[in-house]
Amino acid sequence: MNILSPQQQRVMEELMPIAQIATDGTRDGMALLPKTHSIIIAPSGAGKTYLASRIAGELGIPSLTINVATWILLSNRAEPTTWTSIVEWLAGLQTGGVIIIDELDKLATGGPAHEYTNFLRLEIHDLLDSSIPISVKMPIKPDFDGTSIPWDVPPIPWERQDLAQFLRERIMIIGCGAWQAAWKSNGRQLGFSSGPAPVPEPPTRNQILGSIDPELRQRFRDQVSILPPMMHADFIAVAKKLALQIPQEAQAAWREHLGDAIKTAVEGSLGMRVFEELLLKALVLARQPKTQAPENPGFSGHGTSYPTV
């Protein structure tokens, strides 16, 4: 059982109907296509990319994750380009799918123009426009009966327009990014702490749209999905669900150190990954020989019950 935070669950419910329309054939043959490309914005660690892949998983369709920071341009002949990977993935689909463009906010336009950045922007714009560049080599169509193609029969590549049409009518693209400049700190105190512990507030819609390049923004739905940082109550809700999956031998250590872990996660905006670290700690402590384990193994706990909200 996969666990989502309350914020992730809300965004999933918001995007699922759109993903269905984008991938189930509803748009086949439409002259005017409903715009389904969507943006998820959240600070680091909030689970943007994981959520996007879960949307595809819930629909039972494949997903392909592409990172802007590692995009390989078509001009690079030393290794397969990112566009090569995209068309090969498209050619192998039997149903619709979801393409996730991670770290979309790295497609910045505010600094000085560089040739690489310009080409990168154009290639990503082509993807969002369902336009396969002419320099992309088309993959070979598989033979229909599952047997090998005779040596004297030349392989047949996919038609570019066929794959482009499939990309346009059966693929949802989800862009994920932090757009950190659009977030602000409101300086509120967490709990009764005496020191400053600013809590990032979600940016307003105008802040978000104002921080995204207009050429990029027009290729996505006008409405964006925002995942705010998880707060104390959110961590408690997730922890109670996760407790059902914790191995029995690790339950005691998990509950003992849960309070400190959540406090650290809230103050550091760590997101869901704090539970991965906590589970590892609980498993390590559970495997320590009882005769050698100290009474307090170097961690301060909050008792054996769940912290109150």
Buried (B, 14 or more C-beta within 10 A) or exposed (E): EEBBBEBBBBBBEEBBEBBBBBBBEBBEEEEEBEEBBBBBBBBEBBBBBBBBBBBBEBBEBBBBBBBBEEBBBBEEEEEEBBBBEBBBBBBEBEEBBBBBBBBBBBBEEEEEEEEEBEBBBEBBBBBBEBEBBEEBEBBBBEEEEEEEEEEEEEEEBBEBEBBBBBBBBBBBBBBBBBBEEBBEEEEEEBEEEEEEBBBBBBBEEEBBBBBBEEEBBEBBBEEBBBBBBBBBEBBBBBBEEBEEEBEEEBBBBBBBBBBBBBBEBBBEBBBBBBBEEBBEBBBEBBEEEEEEEEEEBEEEBBEEEBBEE
